[in-house]
Amino acid sequence: MSDHSVISIHQNPLQGMTIMAGAMIILPTMDAIAKYMATFEGMSPGQITFYRFFFQLVCTLPLLFTMLGASALSAKRPWLNLLRGMLHGAASLLFFVAVKYMPLADVFAIYFVEPFMLAALSAIFLGDRVDWRRWLAIAVGFGGAMIVIQPSFEIFGLKALLPVACAFLFALYLFMNRAIGEADSPLTMQTMAGIGGTVFMAVSLWTGSTLGNPDFAPSLPTSWLGLVLLLILGSISGYAHMLVVRAFRLAPLSLLAPFQYFEIISATVLGYALFGDFPNASKWLGILIIVGSGLFIIWRERAQSRSLLMD
């Protein structure tokens, strides 16, 4: 079964790729804010993650009720959407802990084992056909990510494994975007995910702080700037991930997976601008390889689309 054989009349792979690429450029802003809050505001990653989902709810609930009224929270698949939010909460927590200790670009580069996991999930459970050219593009992009990170357990220790665990949980989260299908609107899905993530993080924050883990220390924003940044964090979380949900309704998982490499671009820029983490020559080479693999996927999809139209 080919990718095109499972694309419905409502799908538009090229539009899906465009939306996905845009969302991936925006999303690292969240992680830069999380690192800033942990580094300069002294807030624990657990508390930052809680606020991320709490303010996501604050930002999306008014729009949800305005558009859908009293039926706003009557999701057709509520438990799956709540589970999706919990997975996202756990993935975000691991990522925010990682960026507290490591450079943004390094965390993203290790995290980019995730497209492999996502492509495998889509092939095994959804029947998406991943041909050898796409596997090659994913592999080349992954190789570029490894050039960026130049992983060293001597430097990061076991903390270097946190983005790997995050990648697996986020692959499951993205897989559920497609598995849930179109039963609920993207706005409803994001609001339910916000509820699931908030509840998960409230329990995690209480548990971690009770055990005395400093990465779960509860606190309030200590400045107006911190409060504004947390509101921005929640807004990006809610609305940028709606774009991701929309993209996954327009194109197959295996096609969109390589575009997550685009996150390394803004992660590198933000890491340098805010924290002075300037990539060396080998890291710039890796970034070029990552972008090139994504552009190849676009070219390949256009070529296949033209071929189908001519048949």
N, C-alpha and C positions, 0 to 999 in steps of 0.2 A: 504494500500500500504506500503510495507516494504522498509527500506533503500536500501536493495539489489536490489529490483525490479526497482529502478530508477537509478542504477549505470550503466553507459555505458561501452562499451568495453575499453574505454580509461581510465577508472578509476582504481585506485589501492589504496584502503583504507589504507593499512599498510604503503605504501610509503608516502601517504598524511599525515598520523599521524607523521611519522618521520620528514618530512620537517617542519610541523607545530611546533613540539616540539623544533627543532633547532632554528627556527625563534623567538619563544617566549623567548628563553634563551638570544638571541642577542638584541632584541628590547629595553629592559630596559636601555641599555647603552645610548640611546637617552635621556631618562628622567633624568639620572644621569648628562649628559652634560647640559641639560636645568637647572637643579637645581644648578649646579656649576656656570653656567653663571649668573644666577640670584643672587646667594649668594656671589660669589667672584669677579665677573666682573661687577656687578651692572646693568645688562641688564634686561629690562622689559620682562615679559613672552610673551606679544604681539609681541615684536620685535624678540624674540627668535623663536617664531612660524613662523613668516614671513621668517626669514632666513632658517628655517628648510625646507620649501617648495621651496624657491628660490634656495638654493644650491642642493636640490633634482633635480631640473630642470637642473642646471649646470652639475650635475654628470650623468644624464641619457640621456640628449639630444644628446651628441656626439655619444654615443653607439647606440642610436636609429637611427640616420641618417646614421651611418656606416652600420648597419644591414639592414635597410629598405629603404634607399635612400630618394628620393623626396616624396615618399608616406608615410613617417614616421608619419605624423600627420593626415593622412586621416582616422581617426577612423570611424568605421561603426556605432557606437553609441556614437557620440561625446558629446551630451548633458547629457546623463546618466553618462558618464565618468567624465565630468566636475562637475556634481552634486555630484558624489562620492567623488571627490577631495574637494569640499566645505564642505561636511559632515565631512570628515577627518580633514580638517582645523579647523572646529569648535570644534571637539572632542579634537584635540591636544591642542588648546588654553586653554580649560577648564582644561585639565590635567596639562599643564605647570604652570598655575596659582596655581593649587592645590599643586604641588610639591615645589613651592616657599615657601609656608607657612608650609607644613606638611612633616613628614618623608616619604621617598619613599615607604617603605613597607606598611605604613598605607594607603597611597593613592591607591596603588594597591589592597589592601585588600577590601576597600570600592568599588573600581571599579569592583570587581569580581561579582557583581550582573549581569554583562553583559552576561555571558554564559546562564543564565536563559532567558534573553530577546532574545538572538540569537536562542536558541533552540525553543522558542515559535514562533518566526517569521518563522523558517524553517518548523515547524509542520503545522502552519496555512496557509502559502502561497505557500510552495513548496511540501507539502505532505509528508515530511520526517516523518517516524514513530519513535517516541522516546519511547522505551519500558520502563517498570518500573525499570529495572536494570540501564539503563543509567540515568533516572531521579534521581535514588537513588545515583549514583556516582556523578552527578552534585550537588545534595543537600549536600552530604558529603563533597565534595570539597568546597562548599560555606560555610559550617559550619567551616571548617578549616580556611578559609579566615577571618571569623568573630572572631575566636580565635586569629588570628594574629593581627587584628586591635583593638579589644576591644573598639568599637566606643564610643566616649563621646562627645556630643554636648557642654558640659560644657568647654571642652578644645578647640575644633575646631570651634564651632558655625556653622553658615550657610555654612562656607567653606567646611564642611564635606559633603555637598550635591553636590559639584562640580564634584567629581568623579562619582556620580550616573548619573548626566546629561551627562557627558562624555561617560559613559557606554552605554546609550541609543543611542547616536549619532554614536558611534563606532559599535554597533550592526547593525544599519542601513547600515553603510559603508560595513561591512563584508557580510551582506545579499545581497547587490548589487553586490559583487564579484561573487556570484553564480547566481543571477538573470540576470546579463548581459550575462553570459555564455561565450562561446568561440568565440564571434564575433570579438574580438580584442585580440592581443597578450598581455601577461602580461607586456611587455616593453612599448607598446603603452598605455595600461591602466594606468601604473604608471606615464608616462610622462603627459598624459592628466590630471591625478589627481594632479600632481605637478602644472600644469597651473591653475586648478580650485582652489587649496589650496592657491597658491600665490596671485591670484586675490582677493580671499575672505579675506586673511589676510592683503593685502594692503588697502582694504576698511575698514576693522576692525581697523587697526592700525591708519589710518587717523581719523576715527570717534572717537575712544577712546581717542586719544591724543587731539583732538579738544575739547572734553568734560572734559579734565583735569584729566583723570584717570591715576594714576602713573603706573599701570600695562600695559599701552599701550604707554609709553614714547618712542619716536624714538631715536635710537642711533646707532653708528658704533662700531665695536670691538675696544677695547682700548689696545689690545696687540696682538702679533703674535700668542700666545697660544690660545687666544680667537678665532681668525680667523681660525686656524687649527681645533679647536674643532667644530666650526660651519660647516666647510667642512665635517668633520667626521659625524656630525649630519645629514647633507643632504645625504651623501652616504648611511648610514645605513637606513635612511628613504626610499630611492629609492629602494635599492637592497633587503633589508630584507622583505619589503612588497611585492616585486615580488615573494618571496618564499611563502608568505601567499596566494597570488592569485593562485599560482601553487598548493598549498595544497588543496584549495577549489575547484579546478577542478578535484582533484583525489579522494576526499572523501566527504560525506555529511556534511552539516553544523553541525547537531546535534552531529555527531561523533567527530568533531574537536573542538567543543566548550570547553570541559573540559581542553584541552591542554593549554588554555590561563592561567590557574593557574600556569603553569611553570614559568611565568614571575616573580612570587614572589621570586623565588630562587635567580636569579641574582640581582633583586631589593634589596633584603636583604643584599647580599654580597657587592654590590656597596654602599648602604646606610651606612654600617658600615665602609668600607674602606675609603670613601671620606668625610663622614659627622659625623662619630662616633655614628650613630644610631644602637646600638647593641640590637638585639632582646632578650627578656627575655625567661624564660623556656616555658611559655605558647605559645609564638610566634613560638618557634621551634617545639612545638607539632603541631601547626596549619600547619606549612610548611610540616611536615611529612604526615599529613592527606591529604593535597592538592596533593602532589606527589603520594600518595597511590591511590587516586581516579583516577588520570590519568593513572597509571599503570594498574588499574583494567579495564579501558576502552580498553587498548591495549589487555589484556588477553581475554576480552569478544569478541572483534572483531576477534581475531585469532580463538577462539572456533567456532564462527558463520561461519567464512570462511571455516574451515575444515568441518563443518556440510553440507554446501552447496556443497562442492566438492564431498562429499560422496553420496549425493542424486542423 
